[in-house]
Amino acid sequence: MSIKNEDDRAGNNNETKLDKDEEMIRALIALSKSTIPKALECPKPMQEITKLDLFQVNLSSLPSSLPAYLPNLSILFCMKNNFTEVPEVIGQCPKLQMFSFKSNKITHIHPEALQSQARWIILTDNQIKFIPSTIGRCSNLQKCMLSGNLLEKVPSEITNCHNLELIRLASNHLKEPPMELLQLPNLSWVAFSSNPFLTDPEDYDDSGNEEIHLKVFQDDHLDDASKGIELGKGASGITRQYTLGINEKGTEDKIQIPVAVKEYYSNITSDGNPQEERKVAMIASSLGCKSLVNVFGKTQKSNLIMELLKDYSVLAGPPSLESCSRDVYDEGIIVSDERAIALVGHLLQALTKLHEADFGAAFIYDVKSDYGELIESAERRAFSYLVSEVQNLVRSDNLPLKESLGDFARLCKEQTFTELRNTWSTLKMQ
């Protein structure tokens, strides 16, 4: 019989470890819902694989060899698994721009998981109590989803995230407004509902109007997905078309009207608690603005019932990895002059109405406070992006309209919504 020397045994141990590492990586690839054809046959390193979608596959950790075997991994989804920590290995993947650990059991983020290559972080619906100071390394971060956690503050190092455009911090435990975050130069989309520093929507009295509440409709079919026609879906839920029986005004006769019903995926979404969304939607609906969708109430399962928009079409699709925070438009799409003017004008009317009612566009806050002014500034920045996008969709030969929209987009960062409404009127485009 032959006896192997120490070097031989060490070599075999290394080979065994490599074999196990490769086995684990290939097992992850097999579980992924986005695996490319014949991916399991790829030689190592597996450079062709750029995305792994490991949705609800009972994972609690990732192999340390992940960066070596998948050097070009740029998107990693690990939603609804059993992770308790955002793992360190995330930060070692040199091209990983987007990662999601939504709806896990995460209580903390490994400091080394946060690195400069991250552009899009999704950690919604966990139990994270604090953000490591290493968030300051994320100089390329554009989008950060942290709603539905236990955060009490945002670290000062967030000021290094100059490219941050969108952040969701709804349904956390923030006791003070994150002023340093709100002063970031590119911040445009924020969500803070259900945090202690905000006014409780329960206390909102709508300037003396009767108490605003959501009527509950008892029709069982409104909660039956098989009875509805899908209209669209997003990160927080899916909207379907149904028929609703209501009393004709002034009579007890029932009439059938088409409605849109939004079903929420869970008790916590990327925008926070659906209950807060329903309340704000109802308050906005009561303002009497024709540019805001009318809300009828909710179903027995608390799905939101709204008017069905007719003769409307989808203008843009959801963001891509490249666009990150911006919607994606079909190539070659052109918007008529009339539609462009109506789109900007009607949206401005709605935004002005909301802010005149002393709450913001997406959640209730004190618009007269220091932090309220910063939130409105972010909302106006978002509006300016929309105006610029509409400008790009107008026919190239209409230079006067393009120039007017471009000038107006720049003014959005300087004037209040009320001032913008007055300026828009003077442009004589309506």
DRENDO-1510 file (C-alpha; in Angstrom, 1 decimal, always signed):
<recs>
REC; n; res; u; v; w
REC; 1; MET; +0.0; +0.0; +0.0 .
REC; 2; SER; +1.2; +3.5; -0.6 .
REC; 3; ILE; +1.2; +6.3; +2.0 .
REC; 4; LYS; +0.8; +9.9; +0.8 .
REC; 5; ASN; +3.2; +12.5; +2.2 .
REC; 6; GLU; +2.0; +15.7; +4.0 .
REC; 7; ASP; +2.2; +17.8; +0.8 .
REC; 8; ASP; +0.0; +15.3; -1.1 .
REC; 9; ARG; -2.5; +15.3; +1.7 .
REC; 10; ALA; -2.6; +19.2; +1.8 .
REC; 11; GLY; -3.1; +19.2; -1.9 .
REC; 12; ASN; -5.9; +16.8; -1.7 .
REC; 13; ASN; -7.6; +18.8; +1.0 .
REC; 14; ASN; -7.4; +21.9; -1.2 .
REC; 15; GLU; -8.8; +20.0; -4.1 .
REC; 16; THR; -11.6; +18.7; -1.9 .
REC; 17; LYS; -12.4; +22.3; -0.7 .
REC; 18; LEU; -12.4; +23.5; -4.3 .
REC; 19; ASP; -14.7; +20.7; -5.3 .
REC; 20; LYS; -17.1; +21.6; -2.5 .
REC; 21; ASP; -17.0; +25.3; -3.3 .
REC; 22; GLU; -17.8; +24.5; -7.0 .
REC; 23; GLU; -20.6; +22.2; -5.9 .
REC; 24; MET; -22.2; +24.9; -3.7 .
REC; 25; ILE; -22.0; +27.5; -6.5 .
REC; 26; ARG; -23.5; +25.2; -9.1 .
REC; 27; ALA; -26.3; +24.3; -6.5 .
REC; 28; LEU; -27.1; +28.0; -6.3 .
REC; 29; ILE; -27.2; +28.3; -10.1 .
REC; 30; ALA; -29.5; +25.4; -10.2 .
REC; 31; LEU; -31.9; +27.1; -7.7 .
REC; 32; SER; -31.8; +30.5; -9.5 .
REC; 33; LYS; -35.0; +31.5; -11.4 .
REC; 34; SER; -32.9; +33.5; -13.9 .
REC; 35; THR; -30.3; +31.0; -14.9 .
REC; 36; ILE; -29.1; +31.2; -18.5 .
REC; 37; PRO; -29.4; +28.1; -20.6 .
REC; 38; LYS; -26.6; +25.5; -20.1 .
REC; 39; ALA; -25.3; +27.6; -17.2 .
REC; 40; LEU; -24.4; +24.5; -15.2 .
REC; 41; GLU; -22.1; +23.5; -18.0 .
REC; 42; CYS; -20.1; +26.7; -17.9 .
REC; 43; PRO; -16.4; +26.3; -17.0 .
REC; 44; LYS; -15.2; +28.1; -14.0 .
REC; 45; PRO; -15.0; +31.0; -13.5 .
REC; 46; MET; -18.5; +31.3; -14.8 .
REC; 47; GLN; -18.3; +34.7; -16.5 .
REC; 48; GLU; -21.5; +34.4; -18.5 .
REC; 49; ILE; -23.6; +34.6; -15.3 .
REC; 50; THR; -24.6; +38.1; -14.3 .
REC; 51; LYS; -27.8; +37.5; -12.3 .
REC; 52; LEU; -29.0; +35.1; -9.7 .
REC; 53; ASP; -32.6; +35.1; -8.5 .
REC; 54; LEU; -32.8; +32.9; -5.4 .
REC; 55; PHE; -36.4; +33.6; -4.4 .
REC; 56; GLN; -37.7; +31.6; -1.4 .
REC; 57; VAL; -35.2; +28.7; -1.6 .
REC; 58; ASN; -34.6; +28.4; +2.2 .
REC; 59; LEU; -31.1; +30.0; +2.1 .
REC; 60; SER; -29.4; +31.4; +5.2 .
REC; 61; SER; -25.9; +32.0; +3.9 .
REC; 62; LEU; -23.8; +32.4; +0.7 .
REC; 63; PRO; -20.5; +30.6; -0.1 .
REC; 64; SER; -17.4; +32.7; +0.4 .
REC; 65; SER; -16.2; +31.5; -3.1 .
REC; 66; LEU; -19.1; +33.4; -4.8 .
REC; 67; PRO; -16.9; +36.3; -6.1 .
REC; 68; ALA; -14.3; +33.9; -7.5 .
REC; 69; TYR; -16.7; +31.7; -9.4 .
REC; 70; LEU; -19.1; +34.4; -10.5 .
REC; 71; PRO; -16.9; +37.4; -11.2 .
REC; 72; ASN; -19.4; +39.2; -13.3 .
REC; 73; LEU; -22.4; +38.9; -11.0 .
REC; 74; SER; -24.2; +42.2; -11.1 .
REC; 75; ILE; -27.7; +41.4; -9.8 .
REC; 76; LEU; -28.5; +39.2; -6.8 .
REC; 77; PHE; -32.1; +38.6; -5.5 .
REC; 78; CYS; -32.5; +36.6; -2.2 .
REC; 79; MET; -36.0; +37.6; -1.3 .
REC; 80; LYS; -38.0; +35.6; +1.3 .
REC; 81; ASN; -35.2; +33.4; +2.7 .
REC; 82; ASN; -33.7; +32.9; +6.2 .
REC; 83; PHE; -30.8; +35.3; +6.2 .
REC; 84; THR; -30.1; +37.0; +9.6 .
REC; 85; GLU; -27.3; +39.1; +8.3 .
REC; 86; VAL; -26.4; +40.9; +5.0 .
REC; 87; PRO; -23.3; +38.8; +4.4 .
REC; 88; GLU; -19.8; +40.1; +4.0 .
REC; 89; VAL; -19.2; +38.3; +0.7 .
REC; 90; ILE; -21.7; +40.7; -0.9 .
REC; 91; GLY; -19.0; +43.4; -0.7 .
REC; 92; GLN; -16.4; +41.2; -2.3 .
REC; 93; CYS; -18.3; +40.8; -5.6 .
REC; 94; PRO; -16.6; +43.4; -7.7 .
REC; 95; LYS; -19.5; +44.0; -10.2 .
REC; 96; LEU; -22.5; +43.5; -7.9 .
REC; 97; GLN; -24.6; +46.7; -8.4 .
REC; 98; MET; -27.9; +45.5; -7.2 .
REC; 99; PHE; -28.8; +43.1; -4.3 .
REC; 100; SER; -32.1; +42.3; -2.5 .
REC; 101; PHE; -32.6; +40.6; +0.8 .
REC; 102; LYS; -36.2; +41.7; +1.1 .
REC; 103; SER; -38.4; +39.8; +3.6 .
REC; 104; ASN; -35.8; +37.8; +5.4 .
REC; 105; LYS; -34.9; +37.7; +9.1 .
REC; 106; ILE; -32.0; +40.2; +9.0 .
REC; 107; THR; -31.1; +42.0; +12.1 .
REC; 108; HIS; -27.8; +43.6; +11.0 .
REC; 109; ILE; -25.7; +44.4; +8.0 .
REC; 110; HIS; -22.1; +43.3; +7.9 .
REC; 111; PRO; -20.0; +46.5; +7.6 .
REC; 112; GLU; -17.9; +45.0; +4.8 .
REC; 113; ALA; -21.0; +44.2; +2.7 .
REC; 114; LEU; -21.3; +47.9; +1.9 .
REC; 115; GLN; -18.9; +48.9; -0.9 .
REC; 116; SER; -18.7; +51.5; -3.7 .
REC; 117; GLN; -20.0; +49.2; -6.5 .
REC; 118; ALA; -23.5; +49.0; -4.9 .
REC; 119; ARG; -26.1; +51.2; -6.8 .
REC; 120; TRP; -29.4; +49.6; -5.7 .
REC; 121; ILE; -29.9; +48.1; -2.3 .
REC; 122; ILE; -33.2; +46.4; -1.2 .
REC; 123; LEU; -33.6; +45.4; +2.4 .
REC; 124; THR; -37.3; +46.0; +2.9 .
REC; 125; ASP; -39.2; +44.1; +5.6 .
REC; 126; ASN; -36.5; +42.9; +8.0 .
REC; 127; GLN; -35.5; +43.7; +11.6 .
REC; 128; ILE; -32.5; +45.9; +11.0 .
REC; 129; LYS; -31.8; +48.2; +13.9 .
REC; 130; PHE; -28.9; +50.3; +12.5 .
REC; 131; ILE; -27.0; +51.1; +9.4 .
REC; 132; PRO; -23.2; +50.7; +9.6 .
REC; 133; SER; -21.1; +53.8; +9.1 .
REC; 134; THR; -19.6; +52.0; +6.1 .
REC; 135; ILE; -22.7; +53.2; +4.1 .
REC; 136; GLY; -20.4; +56.2; +3.5 .
REC; 137; ARG; -18.4; +54.0; +1.1 .
REC; 138; CYS; -21.4; +53.6; -1.2 .
REC; 139; SER; -20.5; +56.6; -3.4 .
REC; 140; ASN; -22.4; +55.2; -6.3 .
REC; 141; LEU; -25.6; +54.3; -4.4 .
REC; 142; GLN; -28.7; +55.6; -6.2 .
REC; 143; LYS; -31.6; +53.6; -4.7 .
REC; 144; CYS; -31.9; +52.3; -1.2 .
REC; 145; MET; -35.0; +50.5; +0.1 .
REC; 146; LEU; -35.2; +50.1; +3.9 .
REC; 147; SER; -38.9; +50.4; +4.7 .
REC; 148; GLY; -40.3; +48.0; +7.4 .
REC; 149; ASN; -37.3; +47.8; +9.7 .
REC; 150; LEU; -36.4; +49.0; +13.2 .
REC; 151; LEU; -34.1; +51.9; +12.4 .
REC; 152; GLU; -34.0; +54.8; +14.9 .
REC; 153; LYS; -31.6; +57.0; +13.0 .
REC; 154; VAL; -29.6; +57.4; +9.8 .
REC; 155; PRO; -25.8; +57.6; +10.2 .
REC; 156; SER; -24.0; +60.9; +9.4 .
REC; 157; GLU; -21.9; +59.0; +6.9 .
REC; 158; ILE; -24.9; +59.0; +4.5 .
REC; 159; THR; -23.6; +62.5; +3.4 .
REC; 160; ASN; -21.0; +60.7; +1.3 .
REC; 161; CYS; -23.7; +59.1; -0.8 .
REC; 162; HIS; -23.9; +62.0; -3.2 .
REC; 163; ASN; -25.6; +60.1; -6.0 .
REC; 164; LEU; -28.5; +58.8; -3.8 .
REC; 165; GLU; -31.7; +59.7; -5.6 .
REC; 166; LEU; -34.3; +57.5; -4.0 .
REC; 167; ILE; -34.7; +56.2; -0.4 .
REC; 168; ARG; -37.6; +54.4; +1.3 .
REC; 169; LEU; -37.5; +54.6; +5.1 .
REC; 170; ALA; -41.2; +54.2; +5.9 .
REC; 171; SER; -42.4; +52.1; +8.8 .
REC; 172; ASN; -39.2; +52.5; +10.9 .
REC; 173; HIS; -38.5; +54.0; +14.3 .
REC; 174; LEU; -37.0; +57.3; +13.3 .
REC; 175; LYS; -37.4; +59.7; +16.2 .
REC; 176; GLU; -35.8; +62.7; +14.5 .
REC; 177; PRO; -35.9; +63.8; +10.8 .
REC; 178; PRO; -32.7; +62.6; +9.0 .
REC; 179; MET; -31.6; +66.2; +8.1 .
REC; 180; GLU; -28.2; +65.2; +6.7 .
REC; 181; LEU; -29.9; +62.7; +4.4 .
REC; 182; LEU; -32.5; +65.2; +3.2 .
REC; 183; GLN; -29.7; +67.6; +2.2 .
REC; 184; LEU; -28.2; +65.3; -0.3 .
REC; 185; PRO; -27.9; +67.1; -3.7 .
REC; 186; ASN; -29.7; +64.5; -5.9 .
REC; 187; LEU; -32.3; +63.1; -3.5 .
REC; 188; SER; -35.6; +63.1; -5.3 .
REC; 189; TRP; -37.9; +60.3; -4.1 .
REC; 190; VAL; -38.4; +59.7; -0.3 .
REC; 191; ALA; -40.8; +57.7; +1.8 .
REC; 192; PHE; -41.0; +58.3; +5.6 .
REC; 193; SER; -44.6; +57.4; +6.6 .
REC; 194; SER; -45.1; +55.6; +9.9 .
REC; 195; ASN; -42.1; +57.1; +11.7 .
REC; 196; PRO; -42.3; +58.8; +15.1 .
REC; 197; PHE; -41.0; +62.2; +13.9 .
REC; 198; LEU; -44.0; +62.6; +11.6 .
REC; 199; THR; -47.5; +63.8; +12.3 .
REC; 200; ASP; -49.7; +60.9; +13.0 .
REC; 201; PRO; -52.3; +60.6; +10.1 .
REC; 202; GLU; -54.9; +59.7; +12.8 .
REC; 203; ASP; -54.6; +63.3; +14.0 .
REC; 204; TYR; -55.3; +64.8; +10.6 .
REC; 205; ASP; -58.6; +66.7; +10.6 .
REC; 206; ASP; -58.6; +68.1; +7.1 .
REC; 207; SER; -59.3; +71.7; +8.2 .
REC; 208; GLY; -62.6; +71.0; +9.9 .
REC; 209; ASN; -64.1; +68.6; +7.4 .
REC; 210; GLU; -66.0; +65.5; +8.6 .
REC; 211; GLU; -63.7; +62.7; +9.7 .
REC; 212; ILE; -62.3; +61.0; +6.7 .
REC; 213; HIS; -62.7; +57.2; +6.7 .
REC; 214; LEU; -62.6; +54.4; +4.2 .
REC; 215; LYS; -65.9; +52.8; +3.5 .
REC; 216; VAL; -65.8; +49.0; +3.6 .
REC; 217; PHE; -67.6; +47.3; +0.7 .
REC; 218; GLN; -68.9; +43.9; +1.5 .
REC; 219; ASP; -68.8; +42.5; -2.0 .
REC; 220; ASP; -66.8; +39.2; -1.7 .
REC; 221; HIS; -66.0; +39.1; -5.4 .
REC; 222; LEU; -63.8; +42.3; -5.0 .
REC; 223; ASP; -61.3; +40.1; -3.1 .
REC; 224; ASP; -61.4; +37.2; -5.6 .
REC; 225; ALA; -58.4; +37.5; -8.0 .
REC; 226; SER; -60.1; +35.1; -10.4 .
REC; 227; LYS; -63.0; +37.6; -10.9 .
REC; 228; GLY; -60.8; +40.5; -11.8 .
REC; 229; ILE; -58.9; +41.6; -14.9 .
REC; 230; GLU; -55.2; +42.4; -14.3 .
REC; 231; LEU; -54.4; +46.1; -15.1 .
REC; 232; GLY; -50.8; +46.2; -13.8 .
REC; 233; LYS; -48.5; +45.4; -10.9 .
REC; 234; GLY; -45.6; +46.9; -9.1 .
REC; 235; ALA; -43.4; +46.4; -6.0 .
REC; 236; SER; -46.2; +46.8; -3.5 .
REC; 237; GLY; -49.2; +45.1; -5.2 .
REC; 238; ILE; -51.3; +44.2; -8.1 .
REC; 239; THR; -54.3; +46.2; -9.5 .
REC; 240; ARG; -57.3; +44.6; -11.2 .
REC; 241; GLN; -60.5; +45.7; -12.8 .
REC; 242; TYR; -63.8; +44.7; -11.2 .
REC; 243; THR; -67.5; +45.8; -11.2 .
REC; 244; LEU; -68.9; +47.5; -8.1 .
REC; 245; GLY; -72.5; +47.9; -7.2 .
REC; 246; ILE; -73.3; +51.3; -5.7 .
REC; 247; ASN; -76.4; +53.3; -5.0 .
REC; 248; GLU; -77.3; +55.8; -7.6 .
REC; 249; LYS; -77.1; +59.3; -6.2 .
REC; 250; GLY; -80.4; +60.3; -4.5 .
REC; 251; THR; -82.0; +56.9; -4.9 .
REC; 252; GLU; -81.7; +53.4; -3.6 .
REC; 253; ASP; -81.3; +51.9; -7.0 .
REC; 254; LYS; -78.1; +50.0; -7.6 .
REC; 255; ILE; -75.9; +50.7; -10.6 .
REC; 256; GLN; -72.8; +48.8; -11.7 .
REC; 257; ILE; -69.6; +50.7; -12.3 .
REC; 258; PRO; -66.1; +49.5; -13.3 .
REC; 259; VAL; -63.5; +50.1; -10.6 .
REC; 260; ALA; -59.8; +49.4; -10.0 .
REC; 261; VAL; -58.8; +47.4; -6.9 .
REC; 262; LYS; -55.3; +47.3; -5.6 .
REC; 263; GLU; -54.4; +44.2; -3.7 .
REC; 264; TYR; -51.3; +44.5; -1.5 .
REC; 265; TYR; -48.7; +41.8; -1.5 .
REC; 266; SER; -48.0; +42.0; +2.3 .
REC; 267; ASN; -48.4; +44.1; +5.4 .
REC; 268; ILE; -45.1; +45.9; +4.6 .
REC; 269; THR; -44.3; +47.1; +1.1 .
REC; 270; SER; -41.4; +49.1; -0.4 .
REC; 271; ASP; -43.5; +52.2; +0.5 .
REC; 272; GLY; -44.3; +51.1; +4.0 .
REC; 273; ASN; -47.6; +50.2; +5.7 .
REC; 274; PRO; -50.5; +49.8; +3.2 .
REC; 275; GLN; -52.8; +51.3; +5.8 .
REC; 276; GLU; -51.0; +54.6; +5.5 .
REC; 277; GLU; -51.2; +54.5; +1.8 .
REC; 278; ARG; -55.0; +54.0; +2.0 .
REC; 279; LYS; -55.4; +56.9; +4.4 .
REC; 280; VAL; -53.4; +59.3; +2.3 .
REC; 281; ALA; -55.2; +58.2; -0.9 .
REC; 282; MET; -58.6; +58.8; +0.8 .
REC; 283; ILE; -57.5; +62.3; +2.0 .
REC; 284; ALA; -56.1; +63.2; -1.4 .
REC; 285; SER; -59.3; +62.0; -3.0 .
REC; 286; SER; -61.4; +64.3; -0.8 .
REC; 287; LEU; -59.6; +67.5; -2.0 .
REC; 288; GLY; -61.7; +67.7; -5.1 .
REC; 289; CYS; -58.9; +67.8; -7.6 .
REC; 290; LYS; -59.8; +66.4; -10.9 .
REC; 291; SER; -56.2; +65.3; -11.5 .
REC; 292; LEU; -56.2; +63.0; -8.5 .
REC; 293; VAL; -57.8; +59.5; -8.7 .
REC; 294; ASN; -61.1; +59.2; -6.8 .
REC; 295; VAL; -61.1; +56.6; -4.0 .
REC; 296; PHE; -64.3; +54.8; -3.1 .
REC; 297; GLY; -63.2; +52.8; -0.1 .
REC; 298; LYS; -61.7; +49.4; +0.6 .
REC; 299; THR; -62.7; +45.7; +0.4 .
REC; 300; GLN; -63.2; +43.3; +3.3 .
REC; 301; LYS; -59.6; +42.4; +3.0 .
REC; 302; SER; -58.5; +46.1; +3.0 .
REC; 303; ASN; -57.7; +46.3; -0.7 .
REC; 304; LEU; -58.0; +49.8; -2.1 .
REC; 305; ILE; -61.0; +50.6; -4.4 .
REC; 306; MET; -60.5; +53.4; -6.9 .
REC; 307; GLU; -62.1; +54.8; -10.0 .
REC; 308; LEU; -61.1; +53.1; -13.2 .
REC; 309; LEU; -59.2; +55.3; -15.5 .
REC; 310; LYS; -60.5; +55.2; -19.1 .
REC; 311; ASP; -58.8; +56.0; -22.3 .
REC; 312; TYR; -55.4; +56.0; -20.6 .
REC; 313; SER; -52.3; +54.1; -21.6 .
REC; 314; VAL; -49.0; +53.3; -19.9 .
REC; 315; LEU; -46.4; +56.0; -20.7 .
REC; 316; ALA; -43.3; +54.2; -19.3 .
REC; 317; GLY; -42.1; +50.9; -17.9 .
REC; 318; PRO; -40.4; +50.3; -14.5 .
REC; 319; PRO; -36.7; +51.2; -14.0 .
REC; 320; SER; -34.0; +48.9; -15.4 .
REC; 321; LEU; -30.6; +48.2; -13.8 .
REC; 322; GLU; -29.1; +50.9; -16.0 .
REC; 323; SER; -31.8; +53.6; -15.3 .
REC; 324; CYS; -32.1; +52.5; -11.6 .
REC; 325; SER; -34.4; +55.2; -10.3 .
REC; 326; ARG; -35.9; +56.4; -13.7 .
REC; 327; ASP; -38.7; +54.9; -15.6 .
REC; 328; VAL; -37.9; +53.4; -19.0 .
REC; 329; TYR; -39.7; +54.7; -22.2 .
REC; 330; ASP; -40.2; +52.7; -25.3 .
REC; 331; GLU; -37.7; +53.7; -28.0 .
REC; 332; GLY; -39.2; +56.1; -30.5 .
REC; 333; ILE; -42.2; +57.1; -28.4 .
REC; 334; ILE; -43.5; +60.6; -29.3 .
REC; 335; VAL; -46.0; +62.6; -27.2 .
REC; 336; SER; -48.1; +65.2; -28.9 .
REC; 337; ASP; -47.8; +68.8; -27.9 .
REC; 338; GLU; -51.3; +68.8; -26.4 .
REC; 339; ARG; -50.6; +65.6; -24.3 .
REC; 340; ALA; -47.2; +67.0; -23.1 .
REC; 341; ILE; -48.8; +70.2; -21.9 .
REC; 342; ALA; -51.7; +68.4; -20.3 .
REC; 343; LEU; -49.5; +65.9; -18.6 .
REC; 344; VAL; -47.2; +68.5; -17.0 .
REC; 345; GLY; -50.1; +70.9; -16.2 .
REC; 346; HIS; -52.4; +68.3; -14.6 .
REC; 347; LEU; -49.6; +66.8; -12.5 .
REC; 348; LEU; -48.6; +70.3; -11.3 .
REC; 349; GLN; -52.2; +71.0; -10.4 .
REC; 350; ALA; -52.3; +67.8; -8.3 .
REC; 351; LEU; -49.0; +68.5; -6.5 .
REC; 352; THR; -50.0; +72.1; -5.7 .
REC; 353; LYS; -53.3; +71.0; -4.3 .
REC; 354; LEU; -51.7; +68.4; -2.1 .
REC; 355; HIS; -49.1; +70.9; -0.7 .
REC; 356; GLU; -51.7; +73.6; -0.1 .
REC; 357; ALA; -53.5; +71.0; +2.1 .
REC; 358; ASP; -50.5; +70.9; +4.3 .
REC; 359; PHE; -49.2; +67.5; +3.5 .
REC; 360; GLY; -46.8; +66.2; +0.9 .
REC; 361; ALA; -47.4; +64.2; -2.3 .
REC; 362; ALA; -46.9; +60.7; -0.8 .
REC; 363; PHE; -47.3; +61.0; +3.0 .
REC; 364; ILE; -48.3; +63.4; +5.7 .
REC; 365; TYR; -45.7; +65.8; +7.1 .
REC; 366; ASP; -45.3; +69.3; +8.4 .
REC; 367; VAL; -44.6; +71.2; +5.2 .
REC; 368; LYS; -43.7; +74.4; +7.3 .
REC; 369; SER; -40.9; +72.7; +9.2 .
REC; 370; ASP; -37.2; +72.7; +8.3 .
REC; 371; TYR; -37.4; +69.0; +7.3 .
REC; 372; GLY; -40.6; +69.6; +5.4 .
REC; 373; GLU; -39.0; +72.2; +3.2 .
REC; 374; LEU; -36.3; +69.8; +2.4 .
REC; 375; ILE; -38.8; +67.0; +1.5 .
REC; 376; GLU; -40.7; +69.4; -0.8 .
REC; 377; SER; -37.4; +70.4; -2.4 .
REC; 378; ALA; -36.8; +66.7; -3.2 .
REC; 379; GLU; -40.3; +66.3; -4.5 .
REC; 380; ARG; -39.8; +69.3; -6.8 .
REC; 381; ARG; -36.6; +67.8; -8.0 .
REC; 382; ALA; -38.5; +64.6; -8.9 .
REC; 383; PHE; -41.1; +66.8; -10.8 .
REC; 384; SER; -38.3; +68.5; -12.7 .
REC; 385; TYR; -37.1; +65.1; -13.9 .
REC; 386; LEU; -40.6; +64.3; -15.2 .
REC; 387; VAL; -40.8; +67.6; -17.0 .
REC; 388; SER; -37.4; +66.9; -18.6 .
REC; 389; GLU; -38.5; +63.5; -19.7 .
REC; 390; VAL; -41.7; +64.9; -21.3 .
REC; 391; GLN; -39.5; +67.4; -23.0 .
REC; 392; ASN; -37.5; +64.6; -24.6 .
REC; 393; LEU; -40.7; +62.9; -25.8 .
REC; 394; VAL; -42.0; +66.0; -27.7 .
REC; 395; ARG; -41.3; +66.2; -31.4 .
REC; 396; SER; -37.8; +67.4; -32.2 .
REC; 397; ASP; -39.1; +70.1; -34.6 .
REC; 398; ASN; -41.1; +71.9; -31.9 .
REC; 399; LEU; -38.2; +73.9; -30.5 .
REC; 400; PRO; -40.3; +76.6; -28.7 .
REC; 401; LEU; -42.2; +74.0; -26.7 .
REC; 402; LYS; -39.0; +72.1; -26.0 .
REC; 403; GLU; -37.3; +75.2; -24.8 .
REC; 404; SER; -40.2; +76.2; -22.6 .
REC; 405; LEU; -40.3; +72.8; -20.9 .
REC; 406; GLY; -36.5; +72.9; -20.4 .
REC; 407; ASP; -36.7; +76.3; -18.8 .
REC; 408; PHE; -39.6; +75.2; -16.6 .
REC; 409; ALA; -37.8; +72.0; -15.5 .
REC; 410; ARG; -34.9; +74.2; -14.3 .
REC; 411; LEU; -37.3; +76.5; -12.3 .
REC; 412; CYS; -38.7; +73.4; -10.5 .
REC; 413; LYS; -35.6; +73.4; -8.3 .
REC; 414; GLU; -36.0; +77.1; -7.4 .
REC; 415; GLN; -39.7; +77.8; -6.9 .
REC; 416; THR; -42.4; +76.3; -4.6 .
REC; 417; PHE; -45.3; +74.4; -6.2 .
REC; 418; THR; -47.6; +77.4; -5.8 .
REC; 419; GLU; -45.0; +79.6; -7.5 .
REC; 420; LEU; -44.5; +77.0; -10.2 .
REC; 421; ARG; -48.3; +76.9; -10.9 .
REC; 422; ASN; -48.3; +80.7; -11.4 .
REC; 423; THR; -45.2; +80.5; -13.6 .
REC; 424; TRP; -46.9; +77.8; -15.7 .
REC; 425; SER; -49.9; +80.0; -16.2 .
REC; 426; THR; -47.7; +82.8; -17.6 .
REC; 427; LEU; -46.1; +80.4; -20.1 .
REC; 428; LYS; -49.5; +80.3; -22.0 .
REC; 429; MET; -49.2; +76.7; -22.9 .
REC; 430; GLN; -52.4; +75.5; -21.3 .
</recs>
